Amino acid sequence: MSTITHEVNNIITSTFDNRRKAITNNVYDFYPVFKLLKEKGQTAVPTGGQYAEYPVAMAKNETGRFIGRGGTVPLSDTEFLDIARYIWSTYAININNYREDLRINRGKPLVLSLLKAKVKNTEQAIADNLENALADNPVPGSVVLTALSDIVKTSSQTSGTTGGITRDANIWYNQLTSMSGESAALYLTDRMMTMMNNCSVVGQGIQRLPDIIVTTQTIYEYYEMEVEKANQNYNKAILDLGFGGGLKYKQATMVWSPPFSTNQANNMFFLNSSNLQVQIDPFANMRMTSWKEIPNQPFDSVAQIVVVSQLVCNCLRNQGVITNISTA
């Protein structure tokens, strides 16, 4: 049995290694937010480093002047660049090989079917947990993937730090509007229009405009049924996921997913993908450890798959959120 277990472990490892690139791509295709960022070219594979870093333009170069004859231009330098530094998130998941599974699934066809199921199940689990982390409300400074609510604060948007930079009311903050006490039927589209414009003050051309809106299933369906009856336009790539929305609002694609419905109830996030990036560590991401025997479980073994990545942002002012949306 130990020989069979060892052989199957080797097959799982080689199968995973051969499909490593495809699995990485698939993980970011399961859910709409990551899929949209990937489609827009907002994934990066840096050469490494202690942090996931993203250059930030904190201010404009203020040394320019109109000058006449003999006029001068100030020689003082403008400190306008900074670096947002995010701690890499490391996620690990087990893949187990039990002797009882091998005893039941004898023969090459059954073994190969079992292996494919194990790899596929693990792939789905990784995607689920990354999406859950994205929609979560983590403790500041934790080692999880940066959540949208850490980049786009739903309260006190000028307090704390993001990317190692202190949030500031003039430079490093996100847009925030509350609809507390307001009827969605009367005010939702007005607040969406204002938020879209508020998130468009930095940048050049169409890139300054939010192009992703993330909300809950309830709010998405309310908007789809009550607001867009006369003019529905969809992003087909998102529709093809089978769920998640895809309705267009101006140039932005509106999506929802179950974790956002659970963790971000009554919120609607406006995101500018040109300022967001999923960074993937090329050396440590989607790697499988060596197999280890499980103590006191004869012929059972376990390996871990490790995912090292991070969501980073270099302009908070182009991101926003509407909170306390009530569709009752």
C-alpha positions as CSV (number, residue, x, y, z in Angstrom):
1,M,0.0,0.0,0.0
2,S,2.9,2.4,0.8
3,T,4.2,2.0,-2.7
4,I,0.8,2.7,-4.3
5,T,0.4,5.8,-2.0
6,H,3.8,7.1,-3.0
7,E,3.1,6.6,-6.7
8,V,-0.3,8.3,-6.5
9,N,1.3,11.2,-4.6
10,N,3.8,11.6,-7.4
11,I,1.0,11.6,-10.0
12,I,-0.9,14.3,-8.0
13,T,2.2,16.4,-7.7
14,S,3.1,16.1,-11.4
15,T,-0.5,16.8,-12.5
16,F,-0.6,19.9,-10.4
17,D,2.8,21.1,-11.6
18,N,1.8,20.6,-15.2
19,R,-1.5,22.5,-14.7
20,R,-0.1,25.1,-12.3
21,K,-0.4,28.0,-14.8
22,A,-3.9,26.9,-15.9
23,I,-5.0,26.6,-12.3
24,T,-3.7,30.1,-11.4
25,N,-5.7,31.5,-14.4
26,N,-8.8,29.5,-13.4
27,V,-8.7,30.7,-9.8
28,Y,-9.0,34.3,-10.9
29,D,-11.8,33.4,-13.4
30,F,-14.3,31.9,-11.0
31,Y,-15.7,35.2,-9.6
32,P,-16.5,38.5,-11.3
33,V,-14.2,41.1,-9.5
34,F,-11.0,39.1,-10.1
35,K,-12.1,38.2,-13.6
36,L,-12.7,41.8,-14.5
37,L,-9.4,42.9,-13.1
38,K,-7.7,40.1,-15.0
39,E,-9.5,41.0,-18.3
40,K,-8.4,44.7,-17.9
41,G,-4.8,43.7,-17.6
42,Q,-4.6,44.5,-13.9
43,T,-2.6,41.5,-12.8
44,A,1.2,41.7,-12.3
45,V,4.0,39.3,-11.5
46,P,6.7,41.4,-9.8
47,T,10.3,40.0,-9.5
48,G,9.9,39.6,-5.7
49,G,10.5,41.7,-2.6
50,Q,9.4,41.9,1.0
51,Y,6.2,43.7,0.1
52,A,3.7,44.0,-2.8
53,E,4.5,47.5,-3.9
54,Y,2.7,50.0,-6.0
55,P,4.0,53.5,-6.9
56,V,1.7,56.3,-5.8
57,A,1.5,59.9,-7.2
58,M,0.6,61.8,-4.0
59,A,0.7,65.3,-5.5
60,K,1.4,67.2,-8.7
61,N,4.7,68.7,-9.7
62,E,4.2,72.3,-8.6
63,T,7.3,73.8,-10.0
64,G,5.8,74.9,-13.4
65,R,5.4,78.6,-14.1
66,F,4.5,80.9,-17.0
67,I,7.5,83.2,-17.4
68,G,8.4,86.3,-19.2
69,R,11.7,87.8,-20.1
70,G,14.2,87.1,-17.3
71,G,11.6,85.1,-15.4
72,T,12.6,82.2,-13.2
73,V,11.3,78.7,-12.4
74,P,11.6,77.6,-8.7
75,L,14.4,75.1,-8.2
76,S,12.6,73.5,-5.2
77,D,11.7,69.9,-5.7
78,T,8.1,68.6,-5.2
79,E,7.9,65.4,-3.2
80,F,5.0,63.9,-5.2
81,L,5.9,60.2,-5.3
82,D,5.5,57.5,-2.7
83,I,5.3,53.8,-2.6
84,A,2.3,51.9,-1.2
85,R,3.6,48.7,0.5
86,Y,1.2,45.9,1.2
87,I,2.2,42.8,3.2
88,W,2.1,39.7,0.9
89,S,-0.8,37.4,1.8
90,T,0.0,33.7,2.1
91,Y,-2.9,31.2,1.9
92,A,-2.3,27.5,2.3
93,I,-4.7,24.6,1.8
94,N,-4.4,20.9,2.3
95,I,-4.7,18.2,-0.3
96,N,-5.1,14.8,1.3
97,N,-4.4,11.3,0.0
98,Y,-6.2,8.6,2.1
99,R,-5.5,4.9,1.8
100,E,-9.2,4.2,1.9
101,D,-9.8,6.3,-1.2
102,L,-7.1,4.4,-3.0
103,R,-8.6,1.0,-1.9
104,I,-12.0,2.0,-3.2
105,N,-10.8,3.6,-6.4
106,R,-8.7,0.8,-7.8
107,G,-7.5,0.7,-11.4
108,K,-6.0,3.4,-13.5
109,P,-9.3,5.0,-14.7
110,L,-10.7,5.4,-11.2
111,V,-7.4,6.6,-9.8
112,L,-7.1,9.3,-12.5
113,S,-10.7,10.3,-12.0
114,L,-10.0,10.7,-8.3
115,L,-6.9,12.8,-8.9
116,K,-8.7,15.1,-11.2
117,A,-11.5,15.5,-8.7
118,K,-9.0,16.3,-5.9
119,V,-7.2,19.0,-8.0
120,K,-10.5,20.5,-9.2
121,N,-12.0,20.6,-5.7
122,T,-8.9,22.3,-4.4
123,E,-8.9,24.8,-7.2
124,Q,-12.5,25.8,-6.4
125,A,-11.7,26.0,-2.7
126,I,-8.8,28.5,-3.4
127,A,-11.1,30.6,-5.5
128,D,-13.8,30.6,-2.9
129,N,-11.5,31.7,-0.1
130,L,-9.9,34.5,-2.1
131,E,-13.3,35.9,-2.9
132,N,-14.3,35.6,0.7
133,A,-11.2,37.5,1.8
134,L,-12.0,40.2,-0.8
135,A,-15.5,40.7,0.7
136,D,-14.4,40.4,4.3
137,N,-14.0,43.0,7.0
138,P,-10.5,42.0,8.3
139,V,-8.7,43.3,11.3
140,P,-6.2,46.0,10.3
141,G,-2.7,44.7,9.9
142,S,-3.8,41.1,9.4
143,V,-2.0,38.8,6.9
144,V,-5.0,38.1,4.8
145,L,-5.6,39.3,1.2
146,T,-6.4,43.0,1.2
147,A,-10.2,43.4,1.4
148,L,-12.1,46.0,-0.6
149,S,-13.3,47.4,2.7
150,D,-9.7,48.1,3.7
151,I,-9.1,50.1,0.5
152,V,-12.5,51.6,0.3
153,K,-13.5,52.3,3.9
154,T,-17.2,52.2,4.6
155,S,-16.7,54.6,7.6
156,S,-14.0,57.0,8.8
157,Q,-12.3,57.0,5.4
158,T,-9.5,59.3,6.6
159,S,-8.4,57.2,9.6
160,G,-5.8,54.5,9.8
161,T,-3.4,53.4,7.1
162,T,-3.6,51.6,3.8
163,G,-0.6,50.3,2.0
164,G,1.5,51.6,4.8
165,I,0.5,55.2,4.1
166,T,-1.5,57.2,6.6
167,R,-4.9,58.1,5.2
168,D,-5.3,61.8,4.7
169,A,-8.3,64.0,4.1
170,N,-6.6,65.8,1.2
171,I,-4.6,63.1,-0.6
172,W,-5.0,59.5,0.6
173,Y,-8.7,58.7,1.2
174,N,-11.7,57.2,-0.6
175,Q,-15.1,58.7,-1.5
176,L,-18.0,57.9,0.9
177,T,-21.7,58.6,0.8
178,S,-24.4,57.2,3.2
179,M,-28.0,56.8,2.2
180,S,-29.1,56.4,5.8
181,G,-32.8,57.4,5.9
182,E,-33.1,57.8,2.2
183,S,-35.4,55.8,-0.1
184,A,-33.5,53.8,-2.8
185,A,-36.5,54.4,-5.2
186,L,-36.0,58.2,-4.9
187,Y,-32.3,58.6,-4.4
188,L,-30.2,55.6,-5.5
189,T,-29.6,56.7,-9.1
190,D,-28.8,60.2,-8.0
191,R,-26.3,59.0,-5.4
192,M,-24.7,56.6,-8.0
193,M,-24.3,59.5,-10.5
194,T,-22.7,61.7,-7.9
195,M,-20.4,58.9,-6.7
196,M,-19.3,58.1,-10.2
197,N,-18.3,61.8,-10.7
198,N,-16.7,62.1,-7.2
199,C,-14.5,59.1,-8.1
200,S,-13.4,60.7,-11.4
201,V,-11.3,63.7,-10.2
202,V,-7.8,62.1,-10.6
203,G,-6.3,60.7,-13.8
204,Q,-6.5,61.1,-17.5
205,G,-9.4,60.6,-19.9
206,I,-11.7,57.6,-19.5
207,Q,-9.2,56.0,-17.1
208,R,-10.2,58.4,-14.4
209,L,-13.8,56.9,-14.4
210,P,-14.8,53.9,-12.2
211,D,-15.4,50.8,-14.4
212,I,-16.4,48.2,-11.8
213,I,-19.4,48.4,-9.3
214,V,-19.6,45.6,-6.7
215,T,-22.7,45.2,-4.6
216,T,-25.0,42.6,-3.0
217,Q,-27.5,40.4,-4.8
218,T,-30.4,42.2,-3.3
219,I,-29.3,45.7,-4.4
220,Y,-28.2,44.4,-7.8
221,E,-31.6,42.8,-8.5
222,Y,-33.4,45.9,-7.2
223,Y,-31.4,48.1,-9.6
224,E,-32.0,45.6,-12.5
225,M,-35.7,45.4,-12.0
226,E,-36.7,48.9,-10.9
227,V,-34.2,51.2,-12.6
228,E,-33.0,49.5,-15.8
229,K,-36.2,48.1,-17.3
230,A,-36.1,50.4,-20.3
231,N,-32.4,50.1,-21.1
232,Q,-30.6,47.0,-20.0
233,N,-27.0,46.5,-21.3
234,Y,-24.8,43.6,-20.1
235,N,-21.2,42.5,-20.0
236,K,-21.4,39.1,-21.7
237,A,-18.2,37.8,-20.2
238,I,-19.6,38.2,-16.7
239,L,-23.0,36.8,-17.7
240,D,-21.2,33.7,-19.0
241,L,-19.9,33.0,-15.4
242,G,-23.5,31.8,-14.6
243,F,-24.0,34.3,-11.9
244,G,-22.5,37.6,-10.7
245,G,-24.4,40.1,-12.8
246,G,-22.8,42.0,-15.6
247,L,-25.3,44.9,-15.9
248,K,-23.7,48.0,-17.2
249,Y,-24.1,51.4,-15.5
250,K,-22.6,54.0,-17.8
251,Q,-19.1,52.5,-18.7
252,A,-19.0,50.4,-15.4
253,T,-19.9,46.7,-15.1
254,M,-22.0,46.0,-12.1
255,V,-21.5,42.7,-10.3
256,W,-22.4,40.8,-7.2
257,S,-21.2,37.7,-5.4
258,P,-22.4,35.7,-2.4
259,P,-19.6,36.8,0.0
260,F,-20.4,40.5,-0.7
261,S,-24.1,39.8,-0.1
262,T,-23.2,38.3,3.3
263,N,-20.3,40.6,4.5
264,Q,-21.1,43.9,2.8
265,A,-24.9,44.2,3.1
266,N,-26.4,47.5,2.0
267,N,-23.1,48.6,0.4
268,M,-22.2,49.5,-3.2
269,F,-18.5,49.8,-4.2
270,F,-17.3,51.9,-7.1
271,L,-13.8,50.8,-8.3
272,N,-11.4,52.2,-10.8
273,S,-9.5,49.2,-12.1
274,S,-6.7,51.4,-13.5
275,N,-5.6,52.0,-9.9
276,L,-6.1,48.4,-8.7
277,Q,-3.8,45.5,-9.3
278,V,-3.6,41.8,-8.3
279,Q,0.1,41.0,-7.7
280,I,1.2,37.4,-7.7
281,D,4.6,36.2,-6.3
282,P,6.1,34.2,-9.2
283,F,8.4,32.1,-6.9
284,A,6.0,31.1,-4.1
285,N,2.5,31.3,-5.7
286,M,0.5,28.1,-6.4
287,R,3.3,25.8,-5.2
288,M,2.8,22.4,-3.7
289,T,4.9,21.2,-0.7
290,S,6.4,17.8,-0.4
291,W,4.1,15.0,0.8
292,K,4.1,14.1,4.5
293,E,2.8,11.1,6.3
294,I,-0.1,11.9,8.7
295,P,0.8,10.8,12.2
296,N,-1.1,7.7,13.5
297,Q,-2.8,7.3,10.2
298,P,-1.0,4.5,8.3
299,F,-0.5,5.2,4.6
300,D,-2.4,8.5,4.7
301,S,-0.5,11.5,3.5
302,V,-1.0,15.3,3.1
303,A,0.6,18.1,1.1
304,Q,-0.2,21.8,1.1
305,I,-0.8,24.2,-1.8
306,V,0.4,27.7,-1.1
307,V,-1.0,30.9,-2.8
308,V,1.0,34.1,-2.4
309,S,-0.6,37.2,-3.8
310,Q,-2.1,40.6,-2.9
311,L,-4.6,43.2,-4.0
312,V,-3.0,46.7,-4.1
313,C,-4.2,50.2,-4.9
314,N,-2.3,53.4,-5.8
315,C,-5.1,56.0,-5.8
316,L,-7.8,55.8,-3.1
317,R,-9.6,58.9,-4.3
318,N,-10.8,57.1,-7.5
319,Q,-12.5,54.5,-5.4
320,G,-15.8,55.0,-3.5
321,V,-18.7,53.4,-1.7
322,I,-22.4,54.1,-1.0
323,T,-23.5,52.7,2.3
324,N,-26.8,52.1,4.0
325,I,-28.8,51.4,0.9
326,S,-32.2,50.2,1.8
327,T,-34.4,48.6,-0.9
328,A,-37.3,47.8,1.5
